[in-house]
Amino acid sequence: MSTVGSLIGVLVTFFAVPYILLRVYPNQVEPARSALAAFALCIALLGVVSTVNLGDDLNLFVPRTAYYISHISFPLAILIGGFACEILLQGRALSLKTIVRRPTVIVTGIALAVMLSLLWITPDPISFIRPEAIRPEPSYLGAFTIYYGVKAALMINNTLPLIATLRQPQSPVFRARYLISAIGTAIGPLFLLMMLALPALLPVAGPRYNEPVVFVVQTIGRSAVLLCLLVGFVLPDRIFRAIAAPLIRWLEARDHAATTLIRELHEMMIAVVPSVHLGQVHSLNRMLIEISDARLLLWSQDTGRALRSPQDEASYLDDLQRQGVTIDRWGGRQPTVPQTNVFTYNLAVARQLRRLRIEREAQGVPAPAEHRS
């Protein structure tokens, strides 16, 4: 039943790897070249897995060695794909020496070595996708659990940086690509957990759920993950913009709303701390810098308050604005800074300030006083 998913994987590899290496790769510069080379290797490894799976689905003879190669290729593909994402996110290539020292690489290597050792003592069949092969034999179950557990953990590990990137003030097209890719890496573990649940169901329900679950995971799950990653990372900009136009427009609307909130916060900050303002500001980055500078000056004051949340800062700013107070010199304490994403924190402060202003207007409270030092 999962023949379709395996065939899609083989076809994607056949067309995607040459396309990346021959059409996209020559037109790029570092670090994009390193990332694309890593993606090509990742897809090639997935092609190895799909080829073995296709033989499995068609009940062809597949030697044990091919299974060994397939079972280590998929986790390695996810691991390499994660490094490709990291290269693009950080904007710099990674040396082989740096990669092999990563705890993720070391733990994955140990886990795969244990898995292969368990498979070595497991009698045939050692397929992880053939429904009738899934059985409660200890060595097989140990290898099966390691295989799908490692894949799920690596996918989750790859998803977190992508989600963090979505919070950065990047272009809508950039974030649309990473959002689609993050969806792919996020839904992957859900399908893998379905596979991990099969051994637990064997004592209760027997093997009757093996075939439908394998079909869902190998056909729907694998195809969805591959499609998201290819669209997010490989598709040319012109085609991507056409396909993802609604998503890009939604992100542009969110960006406009976020910029409006940041502008409101900036206006209040420079009203209370005018010394940080260096003239007319048009760029978002400049507003963020002046907001951060004003925050340091604000929280160096001996206010008796602590910066624990955006609500604390919004309340403090609101009080200063209503009192018409201007701060123009450093206070006597070490300023505290947000321990979270600064852009997200600024948006939370701005939303709380807007909420306080709306509440005052609804209550008919007079406008704030003129600022005084």
N, C-alpha and C positions, 0 to 999 in steps of 0.2 A: 504493500500500500504506500510505502514511502518512496517508491521509485521516482515519482515526479520530483520530489525534493532533491534527491541525489542527482537526477538528470539536470535540473536547474543549476545545481552547484558546479557540475562539470562544464556546462555551457558558459556559465558566468566566468569561470576560470579561463576557458579557452579564448573568450573574447576580451575580457577585462585586462588580463596581464599584458598581452601584446599592445593593447590600446594605451595602457599607462606608460609602458616602457618606450614605445615607439612614437606616440603622438603627444602625450602630456609631458613626460619626463624631460625631453630635450629643450622644451621652451621654459623651463623653470630654473631658478637659481637656488643656492643653499639658503636656508635649510629645507626648502620645499622639496628639493631633489632627494635628500635623505629620507624624508617622510614618505615620498611616493615610492621609493625603492623598498622601504619597509612594508608599505601597503601591498605592493606587488608580491613580495615574499609571503605576506600573510594570506593573500588570496590564493597563491600557488599551493601553500600548505593545505588550505581548505579544499582545493581541487583534488589533492591526494586523498583526503578524507572522503570526498564525494565519490571518487572513482572506486575506492574500496567498498563504500556503502552501496554503490550501484551494482557491483558484483554480488554483494550480499543479497540485495533486493531481488536480483534475477536468479538467485540460487546457483550462481556459478561457483566454481572452485576458487577459493581465496586462501592462499597459503598463510600459515601463522605469522610469518615474518611481515606480511602485508598488514595484518591486524596490528602488530606491534608498532609499525611505522604510523599507521592511521591513528592509533590511540594516543601517541605522543604529538602528532602533528596538529591536532585541533587545539589543545592547550597552548602549544607554542605559537600558533597563529594568533590566538587572543593576546598572548603576552607581547608579541611583536607589534600587533596592532595598537596596543596600549602605548608602546614606545613611539610609534609613529604619531599618535595623537599628542604625546608630550612634546615631541620635536616641533610640531606646528604651534602648540599653545605657548611654548617658551621662546620660540623663534631662534633656536640654536640646535645644532646637531649634537648627538651624544656619542662619546667614544665607546668602543667595545669594552675597554677597561672599566669604565663607569657602569656600564650595563651589567656586566657579570658580577659586580660587587653588590648589586641591589638585593635587599632581603627578599623581594618578590621573586627574583630569578632563582636565588638559592633555595627557598622553600619549595618553589615549583619543581625544581630539579630533583630535590629529595623525594617529593611526593610522587613524581613520575617514575623514579627509580623503584620505589616501593611497589607502585602499581605493576610495573613490568615484572618484578620478582614474583608477585602474586599470580600474574598471568602465566608465568613460566611453569608453575606447579598446578595450573588449572587445566583439566582435560578439555578437549574440544566439545562444543563450540565456544569460542571466546569473543564472539560478536557482542557489541553493546547495543545494537539496534534491531537485531532479529528477535521478534517477540518470543519465539520458542526457546531462545538461548538464555533469557532472563530467568534465573533460577536461584534457590536459596542455598547454594553451595558456598561455604565460608570464603574460600579464596576468590571465587568469582565475585561474590558480593562486595568483598573488600576492595577489589580492583574497580568494580563498577562504581562504588561510592566515591572513591578517590577521583576517578575520571570526571564524573559529573560535578562533584564538589569543587574540584580545582577550577573547572571551567566557570562555574557560577561565581566563585570568589574573584577570579580574574576579571570577569565582566563587570562585577560590581566595582572593583578597583578602578577599572577604566571609565566607569560612568561618573564617578565623583568629580574628577577634574573638568569634565565636560559641563556638568551642572554648574560648577563654580564659575566657569567661563561665561555662562549666560547672564551672570550678575554684573559683568564688567561693561563699561560704557563703550562697546564696540559697535561696528556698523550692523544694521539689520540683516544684511545678506550673510555676514560673518556668523552672527548668532543663529540665523535660520539654519545654516549648515550644521552647526554644532548641536542645535536642538534636535534636528532629525537624527543625527548620529547618536545623540544621547538616548533618544527613544529606542533605537536599535539595541544599544548596549544595556538598556534598562529592562526591556522585555525578554532579552535572552535568558537571564537567570530565572525568570518565572517559568519558562518552558523547561529549563533544566531541573528545576525543583519538582516538576511533574514526573520527570524520569526518576528522580531520586525517591519518589514516593512509591514507585512500583514494587520494590522488594518488601516494603512494609505491608503492602496489600496482599502479597502472595499467601501468607498463612490464613488470611481471612476470606479472600475472594478467589484465590487461585490465579491462574494466568489469563483470565478472561479480559482484564483491562489492558493487558500488554499491547495488543495490536492497535486499538484505537489511540492510546496514549503515544505510542511510537509514531503513528501516522501524524498526529497533531504536531508533535515536537519536530520530527524530521522533515515534514513537508511545509506546514504553515510556519512554525517557529523559525526554522533555519532560513527559509525564503524571506521572511519578514526582516530578520536581522541583517542578512546580506543586502537586501534592497535598501534599507535605511543607511547602511554604511557606505554603499556605493553612491547613492544620491547625495549624501552629506559631504563626502570627502573627495569623490572622483569626478562627478559630473561637471562639465564646463560651465562657467558662469552664465553664459547666454541661455543655455538649456535649463539650468537650475533656476534662474530668475523666472522663466516662463512657468515651470512646474510649481514652484513655491511662491508664486505671486500673492495669493491670499495670506500666507503666513508672513511674508515680508511686509505686507501692508499692515497687518496686525502689530508686528514688532515696531514699525515706524510710528504707529499711533501710540503705542506704549512709550516709545522714546520721547515723543513730543510731550506727553503727559509728565514723564519723569523730568524732562528739561524744564518744564514750567514750574514744577515743585522745587527743583534745585535753584531756579532763579528767584523764587519767593524766599527761600531760606537765605540765599546770598544777599538779597536786599535787606533782610532783617539783620544779618550778621554785620554787614558794613555800616548799618545805621547805629548799631551798638558799639562796634569796634571799627571806627572809620580809618584808623591808621593802617589797616591792612589793605585798603583799597588803593590801587595804583592807577585809577582812571577808568575810562569806559571799557567794559568787558563784553566781548562777543563770543568767546569760546567757552565751552563747557569745562574744559580742563582748567582754565584760568579761574573760573568761579569756584571749582572744587578746591584749588590751591588756597584761595583767599578764605574760603570757609574753614579749611583746616588751620590756617594761621590764626584766624579769629578765635577758633575753639581753644587753641593753646593759651591764648591771652585770657580768655574768659575763665578757664578752669585753673588758672594760676592764682586767681583771687581767693582770698580767705572768706568764702561764702558760707561756710558751715554746711554745705551740701556736698553730695558725692555724685559723680557721673556714673550711674549704674545702668541707665537705660535711655533710649531716645525720649521717653516721656519726661525724664528728669531734665534733660537739656532743653526740651521744648518749654517746659514749665518755667525754667530759669530765664530763658530768653524772653518769654512772654511777660514775666514780671519786670524785667529790665526795660522792655519796650513800653509797658504801661506806666512805669515810673519816669520814663524819659531819661534814663541813665546812659551815659557814654563812658566806655572804658578805654583809656589811652596809655596805660602803663602796666608793666608786669607786676603781679602780686607776689606774695611771699611763700607760696607753696608750689610743689612740683605738680604740673598739670597732668591730669589723667587723659588717656586717649581711648577711643573705642577699641575693643578687642575682637571686633568682627569686621566684615567687609565694609569699608568706609562709605562706598557709594550707596549700598543698601541702608546703612545706618543714617546717612544724610536724608534719604527718601523718607525713612520712618520719622525723623525729626520734623521734616517739612509737612508730612501728613498730619502729625499731631498739632503743629502750629496752626495749620489751616482749620483743623477741627475746633481748636480753642477760639479762633477768630470767628468762626461761624456761630459758635455757642454764644459769644458775646453779642454779636449782631442780633441774634434771635432774642436775646434778653434786653436789647436796647441800651447796652453799655456804651458810654461815650468813647470816641477814638482816643488812642494813646496820646500822652503829652509830648511836647517837643523834647528832644534829647538834650541832656545836660551832663557835664563831666562831674 
